[in-house]
Amino acid sequence: MKIKLPGQKIKEKKAIEEPARDKSRKKKKDSKNVLSEKSKFAIVEAYKSARTNIMFSLSASEQKAFAVSSYAKGDGKSTVAANLAISFSKMGKKVILIDCDLRRPNLHNILKLENKAGFSDMVGRMVVFDDVVHRDVLPCLDVLTSGTIPPNPSELICSPEVVRFVERLNREYDYIIFDSPPIGVVADALLLKDYIAGYLLVTRERKTTHGDIEKLLQNIKLTESKPLGFIRVGVTHEGKRGRRGYYYYYYYQYY
């Protein structure tokens, strides 16, 4: 005789639904971290400081473009890329933010944009840039999402179509920011080296190790590119009453 245990169905249903709930919670958390009028003063000023240092680096190399990367997934690079793009656009400069992470794209979740078609579809000549770019997401800020996840991300980034695309962007924009894949996971990010001044590297407190940073720098050096600096995220500090505050982005160090 088969006996149904009370609550058995509920338990099975819960096991199925939990991952979806966690994913939704992550998207909501990412969106909360985007710079806005409600952002804490210290975080806004930290991005302004990072922006100033990056501008000096770009002027020295006579380049308009740079990539934001990290060692591993989950380090917060996409949120940093989005916030830097917002910070640059606040100066009244024309900025475009491009999601080149064609394996695990996240910018469209962070900025709450549609991603039916984007960078991969444009490079594959299935659509044209003007039909897929999100114009004026904020004043002076355009965003190109990743688009369809392709079977060959590396080949797409190396294609002649990307060369022509970047040439066009250099004519139309003051700053070009690529959200690239993690350098420690795949080689895709390093294929951008010919289009950019260098890489801004995101490290996460209590996650990114000294060994990870060493490998990051070695990989970048092998491609004859350069790191523009580091942004450390997830830093905690003690408040006046012993409470622990959680500041996501407040430290920038020129390399």
N, C-alpha and C positions, 0 to 999 in steps of 0.2 A: 504494500500500500504506500502510495506517495503522499507525503504530508507537506503542505505549504506552510512555511514558517511565517508568522506574522511579520509584516514589514519587509518581506523579501523583495517584492516589486519596487518598493520605495528605494531600497538600498541600491538595486541595479540601476534605476533611473538616475539616482544621484551620481553614481559613478560615471554615467554617460554625460551628464550635464555639467559637471564640475570643470572640465577643461575649457568649455565654451565660456563659462562664467569668468574663469581666470583670464582668458584672452581679452574679454570685454573690459575687465578691470584694468589690464595693462594698457589698452588703448586710451581709456579714460585718464589714467595716470600720466601717460605721455602728453596728452593734450593740455593737462594742467601745468606742465613744465614749460610751455611755450611763453615767451616774453609777451607781456601785455601791460596795460595801465595799472593792473593790480599786482604786478610783480614786485618783489622786495627791492628796495633801493640798492642794497649790496650786490644783488645778482645783476641788476641792470648796469651798474657801474663796472662790475667785473667784465661784462661783455664789451663795454666801451673801451676798457683798458686793453683787452685782447684785440679788439678791432684796430686800435691805434698801432699796436705792435705789428699786426699783419699788414697794415697799409705801408709801414716803413719797409717791410720785407719785400712787398710787391713792387714798390717804387724802385728799390735797388736792383731788382731783376727785370724791370720793364715788362712785367707780366700782369694781366688782369685776373688770372684764374688761379685757384688753389683747390686742393681736395682735403676733405675732413675724413680721417680714418681712425682706426684703433687696432688693438691686437686681436680681440675676440668679439663675438656677438654679445649684445647686452651691456656694452660699456657706455652707451649713451651718445654715440657719435651722431646719430641722425637728429636727435634733439639739439645737440650743440650746433650742427650745421644749420638747422632751421633758425635758431636764435641768433647766430652770427649773421645770417642773411637778413633777418629783421633789423638787427642793429645797424648793418651797413645801409639798408634802405632808409633808416631814420635820418640819414645825412642828406637825403634828397638825391642820392646817386641811383642810377638805374641798375638793378641787381637781378640776376637770374640764379635760381637754386635748382640743381638737377640731381635727380635720384639715379645714380649709376650702380646702385646695389641691385643687380639683376637676379640675385638668388633669394634674398630675404628683404625686399623693399619695405620701408616703414614710413617714409615721409608723408605719403597720402593719408595714413592714419593719424599722424601727429598734427597735420594741418587741416584734416577733415576735407580732403579733396577726392574727387572721383579718379579712378585709375583704370578705366576701361582700355585706354590706349595712352602711350607715352613715348619715352626715349627709345625703347627697344623696337617699337612699331615704326617709329620715324626712321631709325637707322636701317631697319629692314625694308624701307621704302614702301610700306603699306599705308602710311599716312604722311601728311606734310606737317612741318613744325607749327605753322599758324593754326592748324586745326586741333592740336592737342595741348599746346601750352596754356597754362592757366594765367591769364593776364590780370594784373593788379589784384593779386591775392591780398596785398596791402599796398598802399601808395608806394610806387617805385619798385615793387617786388613782383616778379613773375616766377612761376614754378613749373617745372617739367617733371612729372612723375615718371616712375620706371616703365609703366606699361606692362604688356604681357611678359610673363617670365619665359625667357627663351631657353632652348636646349643647349645653346652655345654662347654663353655670355662673353667669354674671352675673345672669341672671333668677332663678335659684334663691336666690342670696344676698340679692336685693332683695325676695323674696316675703314676704307678711304672715305666713306660717308661721314664718319665722325670728324675727320680732318676738315672737310668742307663745312660741317656744322659749326665747329669751333671757330673757324675763320669768320663765319657770319656773326657768331655771338660777339667776337672781338670788335666788330664794327657797330653793333647795336647796344652793347651794355658796358657799364663802367666796371662792374665786378661780376665774376662768374665763380660760383661755388658748387663743387661736386660733392655729393654725399656718396662716398665710395665704400666698397665692401671692406671688411676687416682684413688687414694685411697678414695677420697671423693665421688666417683660415684659408684664403684662396689668393691667387696671384693677380686677380682682376684689377685690383686697385693700382698696382704698380704699372699697369699698361697705360695709365693716364699720364705718365711722366712727361711725355712729349707735348702735352697740352697745358701744363700748369707750371707755376713757379715753385711749388713744393707741397708738402703734406703737413697739415696741422693734426697732431696726434692727441687723441682723447684717452686718458687713463682713468681708471676707476679706483677710488680708495678701497683698500682691503681686498682687491680683486686682481688688479694688474700687478705683476711681480717685477722685480728688477731684471729678472731673466727675460720676461716678455718685452720689456723696453729695449733691452740689449738686442734681441732678435729683430724688433721693429727697425732699429737704427741700422743694423747690418743689412737687412733686406733693402732698405731705401738706398743705402750706400752702394749696393751691388748694381742698382739700376742707374747710378750716376745722377740721382735726384737728390733732394735735400729736405730735411724736416724744418718747418718754419717755427715750430715751438710745440708746447704741450699745454693742454687744458686738463686739469684734474677735477674730476666730478665725484659727488658723493662724500664730501668732506663734512665731518661732524665737528662741533665745537661746544665748549661749555658756556652756558649763559651765566648771567650774574647770580641767579638763584639756584645754580646747579642743574638747571634744565638743559637738555641736549638739543641744540638746534640742528636742522639738517639743511645745509646749504649745498645745492647741487653744483653750482659753478662759481667759484670765486678766485681761482688761482691760475695765473698764466705765467709761464716762464719761457723767456726767449732762449732758443737753443744756440 
